[in-house]
Amino acid sequence: MVEFGGWDMPIQYTSVLDEHRACRTTAAVFDVSHLGSLRVQGPGSHARLQAAFTNDLDRIGPGRAQYTHLCDPADGHVVDDIIVWWLDADDFLVMPNASNTDRIAEALGAGAGVGAVVDGHADAVTDVTATRAVLAVQGPRARALLAPVFPAAAAVPRFGVAPVTFGAIAGYAAGTGYTGEDGVELQVPAAGATAVWEAVLGAGIVPAGLGCRDTLRLEAGLPLHGHELGPGITPLQAGLAWVVRFDKGDFRGRAVLLAERERGVARRLVGIATEGRQPARQGSAVLVDGTAVGEVTSGNFSPMLGHGIALAFVPPPVGVGTGVGIDVRGRTLAGEVVALPFWSR
């Protein structure tokens, strides 16, 4: 157990490799209660989220989830990447990263109680993080194993959201996750979390910690805030231009992102496969013909591929198929830029 964003979190229950492989072959459950939860309600809630975030809620609707970004209006960097669960017409659940909840709440105008008027709208933005737990059940057999104990949750479609009950416990389920596998995330009242967790384990689903959550997301080529997203990094540089809907109207950071799109990015995120088991690490220099051209943001050993993998920012001319070196404490690892994701089903 380690401290993470103010929470005590498990790195592993048995071993990172065993838990990783369980998620890839059967199913694993992760306690991700450290993620934030902001309930945004009221007739102005849709407009409030549209003005703040990069993606376009009008592309989905109630009962659906959407991945989006909050960007800095000055330079367009990604303040946080977020999942929005659209629960009902004027009712949203906004889920930021652990350390960014207060920042996102501030950007959305938190502090208003139910019925209060904020920017002309009768809205409420309420931090409900402490009142609930979030369990992510992931893997190719996640739904099949979950179905006998929580059939309604298992039936929620990919990127769908629905109110569900876990016995007498009322909560929500969404077809979302962060592993590259199918699965669902369960939000339940904190008081009922232990009972739901034990029922999930009783269904034959393996408990997994933060260690393999990181190796799973890296194999899937998914960005991590503080590594591939954060200060100085825009969605366009991170290869996530699809999250930015310039045609929906104004939003935070639109002008600077539009200018960057028009001039072209100076660097972009790529995947690098390295030879052997030794992984590259964050901060390692990426070399082309012996000259440093970029920097690794995440690196690790891939349990499914059997060799090292890394994400790095490099200039646009360094494309798929380019041979590179990675300087790891004076030793150069041979590698090649490859298409993302590194691993997919």
KOLZADO-468391 format. One record per residue: residue in three letters; x, y, z of N, C-alpha, C in turn. Coordinates in steps of 0.1 Angstrom, whole numbers, padded with zeros to 4 digits, always signed. Example, Ala and Ser with C-alpha at 12.3 -4.5 7.8 and 13.67 -1.06 7.14 Angstrom:
BEGIN
ALA+0132-0057+0078+0123-0045+0078+0132-0033+0078/SER+0128-0022+0071+0137-0011+0071+0129+0000+0079/
This chain:
BEGIN
MET+0008-0012+0000+0000+0000+0000+0009+0012+0000/VAL+0005+0022-0008+0012+0035-0009+0002+0047-0008/GLU+0008+0058-0005+0000+0071-0005-0001+0075-0020/PHE-0013+0079-0025-0014+0083-0038-0025+0093-0039/GLY-0022+0106-0041-0032+0117-0042-0041+0118-0029/GLY-0035+0115-0018-0042+0116-0005-0049+0103-0002/TRP-0048+0092-0009-0054+0080-0007-0044+0069-0004/ASP-0048+0059+0004-0039+0047+0005-0044+0037-0006/MET-0034+0034-0015-0038+0026-0027-0029+0014-0027/PRO-0034+0003-0032-0026-0010-0034-0018-0009-0047/ILE-0005-0012-0046+0004-0014-0057+0001-0028-0063/GLN+0000-0038-0055-0003-0051-0059-0009-0059-0048/TYR-0016-0070-0052-0022-0079-0042-0013-0092-0042/THR-0009-0097-0054+0000-0108-0055+0012-0104-0062/SER+0011-0102-0075+0022-0097-0083+0017-0089-0095/VAL+0025-0079-0099+0020-0070-0110+0018-0079-0123/LEU+0027-0088-0125+0026-0097-0137+0014-0105-0137/ASP+0011-0112-0126+0000-0121-0125-0013-0113-0126/GLU-0014-0101-0120-0026-0093-0121-0028-0087-0135/HIS-0017-0083-0141-0018-0079-0155-0023-0090-0164/ARG-0018-0102-0163-0022-0113-0172-0036-0117-0169/ALA-0041-0116-0156-0055-0119-0153-0064-0109-0160/CYS-0060-0097-0161-0069-0087-0167-0069-0089-0182/ARG-0058-0094-0188-0058-0097-0203-0064-0110-0206/THR-0065-0119-0197-0070-0132-0201-0084-0135-0195/THR-0087-0130-0183-0100-0133-0177-0106-0120-0173/ALA-0104-0116-0160-0110-0103-0155-0103-0099-0142/ALA-0102-0086-0140-0096-0081-0128-0105-0069-0123/VAL-0104-0067-0110-0112-0055-0105-0102-0046-0098/PHE-0103-0033-0101-0094-0022-0095-0103-0013-0087/ASP-0098-0010-0075-0104+0001-0067-0099+0014-0072/VAL-0107+0022-0079-0102+0035-0084-0110+0046-0077/SER-0113+0044-0065-0120+0054-0057-0113+0067-0056/HIS-0100+0067-0058-0092+0079-0058-0095+0089-0069/LEU-0102+0084-0079-0107+0094-0090-0117+0103-0084/GLY-0117+0115-0089-0127+0125-0083-0141+0122-0089/SER-0151+0127-0082-0165+0127-0087-0172+0140-0084/LEU-0175+0148-0094-0182+0160-0093-0196+0159-0099/ARG-0207+0161-0091-0220+0160-0096-0224+0174-0101/VAL-0227+0175-0114-0231+0188-0120-0246+0187-0124/GLN-0254+0195-0118-0269+0194-0120-0275+0208-0122/GLY-0286+0208-0129-0294+0220-0131-0295+0223-0146/PRO-0304+0233-0150-0307+0236-0164-0296+0241-0171/GLY-0286+0247-0165-0274+0252-0172-0262+0243-0172/SER-0264+0231-0167-0252+0222-0166-0246+0218-0179/HIS-0255+0215-0189-0250+0212-0202-0241+0223-0208/ALA-0246+0235-0208-0239+0247-0213-0226+0249-0205/ARG-0226+0247-0192-0214+0249-0184-0203+0239-0188/LEU-0207+0226-0191-0197+0217-0195-0192+0219-0209/GLN-0201+0223-0218-0197+0226-0231-0187+0237-0232/ALA-0189+0247-0224-0180+0259-0224-0166+0256-0217/ALA-0166+0246-0209-0153+0242-0202-0145+0232-0210/PHE-0151+0222-0215-0144+0210-0220-0143+0210-0235/THR-0133+0202-0240-0130+0203-0254-0140+0194-0263/ASN-0145+0183-0258-0153+0174-0266-0167+0180-0266/ASP-0176+0174-0275-0189+0179-0277-0200+0170-0272/LEU-0206+0174-0261-0217+0165-0255-0228+0163-0265/ASP-0230+0171-0274-0241+0169-0284-0239+0157-0293/ARG-0227+0152-0293-0224+0140-0300-0229+0127-0293/ILE-0233+0129-0280-0238+0118-0273-0252+0122-0267/GLY-0255+0118-0255-0268+0121-0249-0269+0114-0236/PRO-0280+0116-0228-0282+0110-0215-0281+0094-0217/GLY-0274+0088-0207-0272+0074-0207-0259+0070-0215/ARG-0250+0080-0217-0238+0078-0224-0226+0085-0216/ALA-0214+0080-0219-0202+0086-0213-0193+0091-0224/GLN-0185+0101-0220-0176+0107-0230-0163+0111-0224/TYR-0152+0108-0232-0138+0112-0228-0136+0127-0233/THR-0130+0135-0224-0129+0149-0228-0117+0155-0220/HIS-0113+0168-0224-0102+0175-0217-0107+0188-0212/LEU-0100+0193-0201-0101+0207-0197-0087+0213-0201/CYS-0087+0223-0209-0074+0229-0213-0072+0243-0207/ASP-0060+0247-0206-0056+0260-0201-0059+0271-0212/PRO-0066+0281-0209-0069+0291-0219-0057+0299-0224/ALA-0046+0299-0217-0035+0307-0221-0026+0300-0231/ASP-0023+0287-0229-0015+0279-0238-0020+0266-0243/GLY-0032+0263-0239-0039+0251-0244-0035+0238-0238/HIS-0026+0238-0228-0021+0225-0222-0033+0218-0215/VAL-0032+0205-0214-0042+0197-0208-0042+0198-0192/VAL-0051+0206-0187-0052+0207-0172-0056+0193-0166/ASP-0065+0186-0173-0068+0173-0169-0076+0166-0180/ASP-0075+0153-0180-0084+0145-0189-0095+0138-0180/ILE-0107+0138-0186-0119+0136-0177-0128+0126-0185/ILE-0136+0118-0177-0147+0111-0182-0160+0118-0177/VAL-0169+0120-0185-0182+0126-0181-0193+0115-0183/TRP-0200+0112-0172-0211+0103-0173-0224+0112-0173/TRP-0231+0111-0184-0244+0118-0186-0255+0110-0180/LEU-0259+0113-0168-0268+0104-0161-0283+0107-0165/ASP-0287+0120-0166-0300+0123-0170-0300+0137-0176/ALA-0311+0142-0181-0312+0154-0189-0303+0165-0184/ASP-0304+0169-0171-0296+0180-0165-0288+0175-0153/ASP-0282+0163-0155-0275+0156-0144-0263+0149-0149/PHE-0251+0153-0145-0239+0148-0150-0229+0144-0139/LEU-0221+0134-0141-0211+0130-0132-0197+0133-0139/VAL-0189+0142-0134-0177+0145-0140-0166+0139-0132/MET-0157+0131-0138-0147+0123-0131-0133+0127-0135/PRO-0126+0136-0128-0113+0140-0130-0103+0130-0124/ASN-0090+0133-0126-0079+0125-0119-0079+0130-0105/ALA-0073+0121-0097-0073+0122-0082-0069+0136-0077/SER-0057+0141-0082-0052+0153-0077-0058+0166-0083/ASN-0067+0164-0093-0072+0176-0100-0086+0179-0097/THR-0093+0172-0088-0107+0175-0085-0110+0189-0081/ASP-0102+0195-0072-0105+0209-0068-0103+0218-0080/ARG-0093+0216-0088-0090+0224-0100-0102+0224-0110/ILE-0107+0212-0112-0118+0211-0122-0131+0217-0116/ALA-0133+0215-0103-0145+0220-0096-0144+0236-0097/GLU-0133+0241-0095-0131+0256-0096-0134+0261-0111/ALA-0130+0253-0121-0132+0257-0134-0147+0256-0138/LEU-0154+0248-0131-0169+0246-0134-0177+0255-0125/GLY-0171+0262-0116-0179+0271-0107-0184+0265-0095/ALA-0177+0255-0089-0182+0248-0077-0183+0258-0066/GLY-0191+0253-0056-0193+0261-0044-0208+0266-0044/ALA-0215+0264-0055-0229+0268-0055-0237+0257-0050/GLY-0246+0259-0041-0255+0249-0036-0267+0247-0046/VAL-0275+0237-0043-0287+0234-0052-0296+0246-0052/GLY-0299+0251-0064-0308+0262-0065-0301+0276-0066/ALA-0288+0276-0063-0281+0288-0064-0279+0292-0079/VAL-0277+0305-0081-0275+0310-0095-0261+0313-0097/VAL-0255+0306-0107-0241+0308-0111-0241+0311-0126/ASP-0235+0323-0129-0235+0327-0143-0249+0327-0150/GLY-0259+0330-0142-0272+0331-0147-0280+0318-0148/HIS-0273+0307-0143-0279+0294-0144-0281+0289-0130/ALA-0293+0282-0128-0296+0276-0115-0289+0262-0115/ASP-0277+0262-0110-0269+0250-0111-0263+0246-0097/ALA-0259+0234-0096-0251+0229-0085-0240+0221-0090/VAL-0228+0224-0085-0216+0217-0087-0211+0212-0074/THR-0212+0199-0072-0210+0193-0058-0199+0182-0059/ASP-0189+0183-0050-0179+0172-0049-0185+0161-0041/VAL-0187+0150-0047-0193+0138-0040-0183+0127-0039/THR-0170+0130-0041-0160+0120-0040-0160+0112-0027/ALA-0162+0118-0016-0161+0112-0003-0173+0103+0000/THR-0183+0104-0008-0196+0096-0005-0197+0083-0012/ARG-0187+0080-0022-0189+0068-0030-0176+0061-0032/ALA-0176+0049-0038-0165+0042-0042-0166+0038-0057/VAL-0155+0037-0064-0156+0033-0078-0147+0021-0080/LEU-0153+0010-0086-0146-0002-0088-0147-0005-0103/ALA-0135-0007-0109-0134-0010-0124-0132-0025-0126/VAL-0141-0031-0132-0141-0045-0136-0137-0046-0150/GLN-0125-0052-0153-0120-0051-0167-0114-0065-0171/GLY-0116-0067-0184-0110-0080-0190-0120-0086-0200/PRO-0115-0096-0208-0123-0102-0218-0135-0110-0212/ARG-0134-0114-0200-0145-0122-0193-0152-0114-0182/ALA-0149-0101-0182-0154-0092-0171-0170-0093-0171/ARG-0176-0091-0182-0191-0091-0182-0197-0105-0179/ALA-0190-0115-0184-0196-0128-0182-0195-0132-0167/LEU-0184-0129-0161-0182-0132-0147-0191-0123-0138/LEU-0193-0111-0142-0201-0101-0134-0216-0104-0135/ALA-0220-0110-0146-0234-0111-0149-0242-0119-0139/PRO-0237-0130-0133-0245-0138-0123-0247-0130-0110/VAL-0238-0121-0107-0240-0113-0094-0247-0100-0096/PHE-0243-0093-0107-0248-0079-0110-0252-0079-0125/PRO-0263-0085-0129-0266-0086-0144-0269-0073-0151/ALA-0275-0064-0144-0278-0051-0150-0265-0043-0153/ALA-0255-0044-0144-0242-0037-0146-0235-0044-0157/ALA-0235-0057-0158-0228-0064-0169-0234-0061-0182/ALA-0247-0057-0183-0253-0055-0196-0252-0040-0201/VAL-0246-0032-0193-0244-0018-0198-0234-0018-0209/PRO-0238-0012-0221-0230-0012-0233-0217-0004-0231/ARG-0208-0006-0240-0196+0002-0240-0199+0017-0241/PHE-0193+0025-0232-0196+0039-0231-0210+0042-0228/GLY-0218+0032-0224-0231+0035-0218-0231+0038-0204/VAL-0241+0044-0198-0242+0047-0184-0257+0044-0179/ALA-0258+0037-0168-0272+0034-0163-0272+0033-0148/PRO-0283+0037-0142-0285+0034-0128-0287+0020-0126/VAL-0281+0014-0116-0282-0001-0113-0283-0003-0098/THR-0287-0015-0094-0287-0018-0080-0279-0030-0078/PHE-0272-0031-0067-0264-0042-0063-0270-0047-0050/GLY-0280-0056-0052-0288-0060-0041-0297-0048-0036/ALA-0295-0044-0024-0302-0032-0019-0294-0019-0021/ILE-0283-0020-0027-0274-0008-0029-0276-0002-0042/ALA-0280+0010-0043-0282+0017-0055-0270+0025-0060/GLY-0266+0024-0073-0255+0031-0078-0256+0032-0093/TYR-0244+0033-0099-0244+0035-0114-0233+0026-0120/ALA-0235+0022-0132-0225+0015-0140-0223+0021-0153/ALA-0210+0021-0158-0207+0027-0171-0197+0017-0178/GLY-0199+0016-0191-0190+0008-0199-0177+0015-0203/THR-0169+0018-0192-0157+0026-0194-0146+0019-0187/GLY-0133+0023-0189-0122+0017-0183-0109+0023-0188/TYR-0097+0018-0183-0084+0024-0186-0074+0013-0188/THR-0078+0002-0194-0069-0010-0195-0067-0014-0210/GLY-0075-0009-0219-0075-0015-0233-0084-0027-0234/GLU-0091-0031-0223-0100-0042-0223-0114-0037-0222/ASP-0124-0046-0225-0138-0043-0223-0140-0044-0208/GLY-0151-0038-0203-0155-0039-0189-0164-0028-0185/VAL-0166-0027-0172-0175-0017-0166-0169-0011-0154/GLU-0173+0001-0151-0169+0007-0139-0182+0009-0130/LEU-0181+0006-0117-0192+0006-0108-0190+0017-0098/GLN-0200+0026-0097-0200+0036-0087-0211+0033-0077/VAL-0206+0031-0064-0215+0027-0054-0213+0035-0041/PRO-0224+0037-0033-0222+0044-0020-0210+0038-0012/ALA-0203+0047-0005-0191+0042+0002-0195+0032+0012/ALA-0207+0033+0018-0211+0024+0029-0213+0010+0023/GLY-0216+0009+0010-0219-0004+0004-0207-0010-0004/ALA-0196-0003-0004-0185-0007-0012-0179-0020-0009/THR-0177-0023+0004-0172-0036+0009-0180-0048+0004/ALA-0193-0047+0005-0202-0057+0001-0201-0060-0014/VAL-0201-0049-0022-0200-0050-0036-0186-0056-0040/TRP-0175-0051-0034-0162-0057-0037-0161-0072-0034/GLU-0167-0076-0023-0166-0090-0019-0174-0098-0029/ALA-0186-0093-0034-0194-0100-0043-0186-0102-0057/VAL-0179-0091-0061-0171-0092-0073-0160-0102-0072/LEU-0153-0102-0061-0143-0112-0059-0149-0126-0058/GLY-0160-0128-0052-0167-0140-0051-0171-0146-0065/ALA-0172-0137-0075-0176-0141-0088-0164-0147-0096/GLY-0152-0147-0090-0140-0152-0096-0132-0141-0103/ILE-0134-0129-0100-0126-0118-0106-0115-0114-0097/VAL-0103-0113-0103-0090-0111-0095-0088-0097-0091/PRO-0085-0094-0078-0082-0080-0074-0068-0076-0079/ALA-0068-0064-0084-0055-0059-0090-0052-0044-0085/GLY-0039-0041-0085-0035-0028-0080-0030-0018-0090/LEU-0024-0007-0085-0020+0003-0094-0008-0001-0103/GLY+0000-0010-0099+0011-0014-0107+0007-0019-0120/CYS-0002-0029-0121-0006-0034-0134-0015-0025-0141/ARG-0022-0016-0134-0031-0007-0141-0022+0002-0150/ASP-0010+0005-0145-0001+0013-0153+0005+0005-0165/THR+0009-0007-0163+0014-0015-0175+0003-0018-0185/LEU-0009-0020-0180-0021-0022-0189-0023-0010-0198/ARG-0024+0002-0191-0027+0014-0199-0016+0017-0209/LEU-0003+0014-0205+0008+0017-0214+0008+0007-0226/GLU+0005-0006-0224+0003-0015-0236-0008-0010-0245/ALA-0018-0004-0239-0029+0001-0247-0027+0015-0253/GLY-0015+0021-0250-0011+0034-0256-0020+0045-0250/LEU-0025+0044-0238-0033+0054-0232-0025+0064-0224/PRO-0028+0077-0225-0020+0087-0218-0023+0087-0203/LEU-0013+0091-0196-0014+0093-0181-0011+0107-0178/HIS-0020+0114-0170-0018+0128-0166-0005+0128-0158/GLY+0003+0138-0160+0016+0140-0154+0027+0133-0162/HIS+0024+0126-0172+0033+0120-0181+0031+0124-0195/GLU+0020+0119-0201+0017+0123-0215+0007+0135-0216/LEU+0002+0139-0205-0007+0150-0205-0003+0159-0193/GLY-0005+0172-0194-0001+0181-0183+0005+0194-0188/PRO+0012+0201-0179+0017+0214-0183+0026+0213-0196/GLY+0024+0222-0205+0032+0222-0217+0027+0213-0228/ILE+0017+0204-0225+0013+0194-0235-0001+0196-0239/THR-0004+0198-0252-0017+0200-0257-0023+0187-0262/PRO-0036+0187-0264-0042+0174-0269-0037+0171-0283/LEU-0034+0181-0291-0029+0179-0305-0015+0172-0304/GLN-0007+0177-0295+0007+0171-0294+0006+0156-0289/ALA-0004+0153-0281-0006+0140-0275-0013+0130-0284/GLY-0016+0135-0296-0023+0126-0306-0038+0124-0303/LEU-0044+0134-0296-0058+0133-0292-0066+0144-0298/ALA-0063+0147-0310-0071+0158-0317-0085+0155-0318/TRP-0089+0142-0318-0103+0138-0319-0111+0142-0307/VAL-0104+0145-0296-0111+0150-0284-0115+0164-0285/VAL-0109+0172-0294-0111+0186-0295-0121+0189-0307/ARG-0133+0194-0304-0143+0196-0314-0144+0211-0316/PHE-0136+0216-0326-0136+0230-0328-0149+0236-0334/ASP-0158+0227-0339-0170+0231-0346-0182+0232-0336/LYS-0180+0230-0323-0191+0230-0314-0194+0244-0308/GLY-0185+0253-0310-0186+0266-0304-0174+0269-0295/ASP-0174+0280-0287-0162+0283-0279-0161+0274-0267/PHE-0149+0272-0263-0146+0265-0250-0132+0269-0246/ARG-0128+0266-0234-0115+0270-0228-0104+0265-0237/GLY-0095+0274-0241-0084+0270-0249-0086+0269-0264/ARG-0098+0271-0269-0101+0269-0283-0092+0277-0292/ALA-0090+0290-0289-0082+0299-0298-0068+0295-0299/VAL-0061+0291-0288-0047+0287-0289-0046+0273-0296/LEU-0055+0264-0293-0055+0251-0300-0057+0252-0315/LEU-0066+0261-0319-0069+0263-0333-0056+0269-0340/ALA-0050+0278-0333-0037+0284-0339-0027+0273-0340/GLU-0026+0264-0330-0016+0253-0331-0019+0244-0342/ARG-0032+0241-0344-0036+0232-0355-0032+0238-0368/GLU-0034+0251-0370-0031+0258-0383-0016+0258-0386/ARG-0008+0260-0375+0007+0261-0378+0014+0247-0378/GLY+0007+0237-0372+0012+0224-0370+0020+0222-0357/VAL+0019+0210-0351+0026+0208-0338+0041+0206-0340/ALA+0048+0211-0330+0063+0210-0330+0068+0196-0326/ARG+0059+0189-0319+0063+0176-0314+0050+0168-0313/ARG+0052+0154-0313+0040+0146-0311+0043+0133-0304/LEU+0033+0127-0298+0035+0115-0290+0036+0103-0299/VAL+0046+0094-0296+0047+0082-0304+0050+0070-0295/GLY+0048+0058-0300+0052+0046-0293+0065+0041-0298/ILE+0073+0036-0289+0086+0030-0292+0087+0016-0286/ALA+0090+0006-0294+0093-0007-0290+0108-0009-0289/THR+0113-0014-0277+0127-0016-0275+0131-0031-0275/GLU+0143-0033-0278+0148-0047-0278+0151-0051-0263/GLY+0148-0064-0260+0151-0069-0247+0141-0065-0236/ARG+0144-0069-0224+0134-0068-0213+0137-0054-0206/GLN+0149-0048-0207+0151-0036-0199+0142-0025-0205/PRO+0135-0018-0196+0126-0008-0201+0133+0006-0201/ALA+0128+0015-0209+0132+0029-0208+0124+0035-0197/ARG+0128+0046-0192+0122+0053-0181+0118+0067-0185/GLN+0109+0073-0177+0105+0087-0179+0118+0096-0178/GLY+0119+0105-0188+0130+0114-0188+0142+0110-0197/SER+0142+0097-0201+0153+0092-0210+0152+0099-0223/ALA+0164+0103-0229+0165+0109-0241+0163+0099-0253/VAL+0155+0104-0263+0153+0096-0275+0163+0101-0285/LEU+0171+0092-0291+0182+0095-0300+0179+0091-0315/VAL+0182+0099-0324+0182+0095-0338+0196+0098-0344/ASP+0202+0088-0349+0216+0090-0354+0225+0096-0343/GLY+0223+0092-0330+0231+0096-0319+0228+0110-0314/THR+0218+0117-0320+0214+0130-0315+0201+0130-0308/ALA+0201+0136-0296+0188+0137-0288+0178+0145-0296/VAL+0166+0139-0298+0155+0146-0305+0142+0147-0297/GLY+0142+0139-0286+0129+0139-0278+0132+0132-0265/GLU+0121+0129-0258+0122+0125-0244+0111+0115-0241/VAL+0114+0104-0234+0104+0094-0230+0096+0100-0219/THR+0082+0097-0220+0073+0101-0209+0069+0090-0200/SER+0068+0077-0206+0065+0065-0198+0072+0054-0205/GLY+0077+0044-0196+0083+0033-0202+0082+0021-0192/ASN+0081+0009-0197+0080-0003-0189+0082-0015-0197/PHE+0082-0027-0190+0083-0040-0197+0068-0044-0200/SER+0066-0048-0212+0053-0053-0216+0051-0068-0213/PRO+0043-0071-0204+0041-0086-0201+0035-0094-0212/MET+0027-0087-0221+0021-0095-0232+0031-0096-0244/LEU+0039-0086-0246+0048-0086-0258+0062-0092-0254/GLY+0066-0091-0242+0079-0097-0237+0091-0088-0240/HIS+0089-0075-0242+0100-0066-0244+0096-0052-0239/GLY+0105-0043-0239+0102-0029-0234+0094-0021-0244/ILE+0086-0013-0238+0078-0003-0246+0078+0011-0239/ALA+0077+0021-0247+0077+0034-0242+0069+0044-0250/LEU+0064+0054-0244+0058+0066-0250+0068+0077-0249/ALA+0069+0085-0260+0078+0096-0261+0073+0108-0270/PHE+0077+0120-0267+0075+0131-0276+0087+0133-0285/VAL+0085+0134-0298+0095+0136-0308+0091+0145-0318/PRO+0099+0151-0327+0095+0159-0338+0087+0151-0348/PRO+0077+0158-0355+0069+0151-0364+0076+0142-0375/PRO+0088+0146-0380+0094+0138-0390+0098+0124-0385/VAL+0099+0122-0372+0103+0109-0366+0090+0100-0366/GLY+0088+0093-0376+0076+0085-0378+0077+0070-0376/VAL+0066+0063-0378+0066+0048-0376+0076+0042-0385/GLY+0084+0033-0380+0095+0026-0387+0109+0032-0385/THR+0109+0044-0379+0122+0051-0376+0130+0043-0365/GLY+0142+0040-0368+0150+0034-0357+0155+0045-0348/VAL+0155+0042-0335+0159+0052-0325+0167+0045-0314/GLY+0174+0053-0307+0181+0048-0295+0175+0055-0283/ILE+0175+0049-0271+0170+0055-0259+0182+0054-0249/ASP+0186+0066-0244+0197+0067-0234+0192+0064-0220/VAL+0196+0053-0215+0192+0049-0201+0204+0048-0193/ARG+0207+0059-0186+0219+0060-0177+0232+0057-0184/GLY+0233+0062-0196+0245+0061-0204+0246+0049-0213/ARG+0236+0040-0211+0235+0028-0220+0224+0031-0231/THR+0227+0028-0243+0217+0030-0254+0209+0018-0257/LEU+0196+0019-0255+0187+0008-0259+0182+0010-0273/ALA+0183+0000-0281+0179+0000-0295+0164-0001-0296/GLY+0157+0007-0304+0143+0007-0305+0138+0011-0319/GLU+0125+0011-0320+0118+0015-0333+0105+0021-0330/VAL+0102+0032-0337+0089+0038-0335+0078+0029-0342/VAL+0068+0026-0334+0057+0017-0339+0044+0024-0337/ALA+0034+0018-0344+0020+0023-0343+0014+0019-0330/LEU+0006+0028-0325-0001+0026-0312-0015+0020-0315/PRO-0021+0012-0306-0015+0007-0294-0005-0003-0296/PHE+0003-0005-0285+0013-0016-0286+0007-0030-0287/TRP-0004-0031-0279-0011-0044-0278-0026-0041-0279/SER-0033-0049-0287-0047-0049-0287-0053-0062-0290/ARG-0066-0064-0286-0072-0077-0288-0076-0080-0302/
